Amino acid sequence: MSHTEQCTSLSNREAASLWQQLLRAIMLRLNMRKNFFPLRVMEPWKRLPREAVESPSLEIFKTRLDAVLCSLLWVTLLGQRVGPDDPQRSLPTPTSL
């Protein structure tokens, strides 16, 4: 069976599916830059507080990052009006930097 016969034997749905697969493959290649490690990391890194970024050691960085993330969680939960009076959900206690 020749190539033209194979193409004409495809239904419209099958042909559309093949085109979608081809377009997905092309888009994946074009979007690969978005998945590039430095681009994924730089934006969140820039949003971290200076105290955490300029930590002298990894252990201090982890401690400070934990404090920042805990305070973000605290603010988020307060925005949802979750409090200690709710027995099902309690707030974490924020740690200081």
C-alpha positions as CSV (number, residue, x, y, z in Angstrom):
1,M,0.0,0.0,0.0
2,S,1.5,3.3,-1.0
3,H,1.7,6.4,1.2
4,T,-1.1,8.2,-0.6
5,E,-3.4,5.2,-0.2
6,Q,-2.6,5.0,3.5
7,C,-3.4,8.7,3.9
8,T,-6.7,8.4,2.1
9,S,-7.7,5.4,4.1
10,L,-7.5,7.4,7.3
11,S,-10.8,8.7,8.7
12,N,-11.1,12.4,9.5
13,R,-10.9,11.6,13.2
14,E,-7.7,9.5,12.8
15,A,-6.1,12.3,10.7
16,A,-7.1,14.9,13.2
17,S,-5.6,12.8,16.0
18,L,-2.3,12.4,14.1
19,W,-2.2,16.2,13.6
20,Q,-2.8,16.8,17.2
21,Q,0.0,14.5,18.2
22,L,2.3,16.2,15.8
23,L,1.3,19.7,17.1
24,R,1.8,18.5,20.7
25,A,5.3,17.3,19.9
26,I,6.2,20.6,18.2
27,M,4.7,22.6,21.1
28,L,6.7,20.5,23.6
29,R,9.9,21.4,21.9
30,L,8.9,25.1,21.8
31,N,7.9,25.0,25.5
32,M,11.1,23.2,26.6
33,R,12.7,26.6,27.5
34,K,10.0,27.1,30.1
35,N,11.1,23.9,31.8
36,F,14.8,24.9,31.8
37,F,16.0,24.7,35.4
38,P,17.3,28.3,35.8
39,L,14.0,29.7,34.6
40,R,12.0,27.5,36.9
41,V,14.1,28.4,39.9
42,M,14.9,32.1,39.5
43,E,11.4,33.6,39.9
44,P,10.7,31.8,43.3
45,W,14.3,32.6,44.4
46,K,13.8,36.3,43.7
47,R,10.7,36.3,45.8
48,L,12.4,35.0,48.9
49,P,13.3,37.5,51.7
50,R,16.9,38.8,51.6
51,E,17.6,37.3,55.1
52,A,16.9,33.7,53.8
53,V,18.8,34.2,50.6
54,E,21.9,35.6,52.2
55,S,22.2,32.9,54.8
56,P,25.8,31.9,55.7
57,S,25.1,28.2,55.8
58,L,22.7,25.6,54.4
59,E,21.3,24.9,57.9
60,I,20.6,28.5,58.6
61,F,19.0,28.9,55.1
62,K,16.7,25.9,55.8
63,T,15.7,27.4,59.2
64,R,14.9,30.8,57.7
65,L,13.1,29.3,54.7
66,D,11.0,27.2,57.1
67,A,10.1,30.3,59.0
68,V,9.2,32.2,55.8
69,L,7.0,29.3,54.5
70,C,5.3,28.9,57.9
71,S,4.5,32.6,58.0
72,L,3.1,32.4,54.5
73,L,1.0,29.4,55.5
74,W,-0.2,31.4,58.6
75,V,-1.3,34.3,56.5
76,T,-3.1,32.0,54.0
77,L,-4.9,30.2,56.8
78,L,-5.9,33.5,58.5
79,G,-7.3,34.6,55.1
80,Q,-9.4,31.5,55.1
81,R,-10.5,32.3,58.7
82,V,-9.2,29.2,60.2
83,G,-8.3,29.5,63.8
84,P,-7.7,27.8,67.1
85,D,-11.4,27.7,67.9
86,D,-11.9,25.3,65.1
87,P,-11.0,21.8,66.5
88,Q,-10.7,20.2,63.1
89,R,-8.1,22.6,61.8
90,S,-5.5,24.4,63.9
91,L,-3.0,27.0,62.9
92,P,0.7,26.3,62.9
93,T,2.8,28.6,65.2
94,P,5.0,30.8,63.2
95,T,8.7,30.7,64.1
96,S,10.8,33.8,64.2
97,L,13.8,34.5,61.9
